Amino acid sequence: MKLYYSDTLNPRKVCALARYLQSPVEFIWVELGKGEHRTPQFRAMNPNAKVPVLVDGDLALWESNAIMCHLAEKAGSDLWPQDARRIDVMRWLMWDATEFSPLASVFYFEHIIKPRFGLGEPDAAEIEKATPSFERYAKVLDAHLLGRRYLVGDALSVADFAVAIALPYAGQARLPLDNFPEIRRWHDRLSALPAWRDPFPYTTTGQPATLQAA
Ligand SMILES: N[C@@H](CCC(=O)N[C@@H](CS)C(=O)NCC(=O)O)C(=O)O
């Protein structure tokens, strides 16, 4: 399998999961700054021209959450459960994709992507507009996490990797999380996993890193 990625939000969860599961993937870096995701060859794999993409035989799979489920299923891992928990995991994946992460992404885009790719100053109006909605959903998440170790049941699942995706960037993105201690506690637990803390398969010198056990 080949996993096309960059060191950005959505590929991060897939790289973390691949590392956690020690999936047999070849990691292929896509340089977004050079537009490598907009080439005809890349669009043939993903017409949306976005990373991540997983190529598994004839399958070119895009959408980070679907890729996580595919990798977990291939590994026979309970992170994408076979039993009734699957519906609950699906619920959180949908909630994340439609409610929580689009709002967190506003902060990530304004404070991290714009400076990184020279796209101008953060737009204070965009941040102000996103803040109450972000806090509304953060409150839902915080309340759900009270007394729980993970989102679904008492075990880690792909839902945790999806919903938490903006949290490693919380400081730099200036996510308004001060009033949500349960979210912070939960993310501290995830951060104890080497695969979550350090998901990308290269070192600070730019050399590919050997994947190690999570
Ligand atoms: N819904 C997609 C979103 C993928 C996405 O937005 N990827 C970003 C990087 S985090 C990207 O490739 N952006 C390039 C662009 O929009 O030009 C997923 O979850 O995989």
The ligand as a Gaussian input file, in Angstrom:
#p B3LYP/6-31G(d) Opt

LIG

0 1
 N      -12.110000      15.612000       3.793000
 C      -10.759000      15.390000       3.383000
 C       -9.996000      16.700000       3.497000
 C       -8.564000      16.563000       2.989000
 C       -7.856000      17.915000       3.030000
 O       -8.487000      18.973000       3.206000
 N       -6.536000      17.880000       2.849000
 C       -5.764000      19.097000       2.828000
 C       -4.567000      18.948000       3.758000
 S       -5.094000      18.844000       5.437000
 C       -5.250000      19.336000       1.433000
 O       -4.825000      18.422000       0.757000
 N       -5.276000      20.597000       1.000000
 C       -4.746000      20.977000      -0.278000
 C       -5.616000      21.976000      -0.984000
 O       -6.766000      22.180000      -0.541000
 O       -5.141000      22.550000      -1.965000
 C      -10.116000      14.294000       4.245000
 O      -10.499000      14.178000       5.418000
 O       -9.257000      13.549000       3.766000

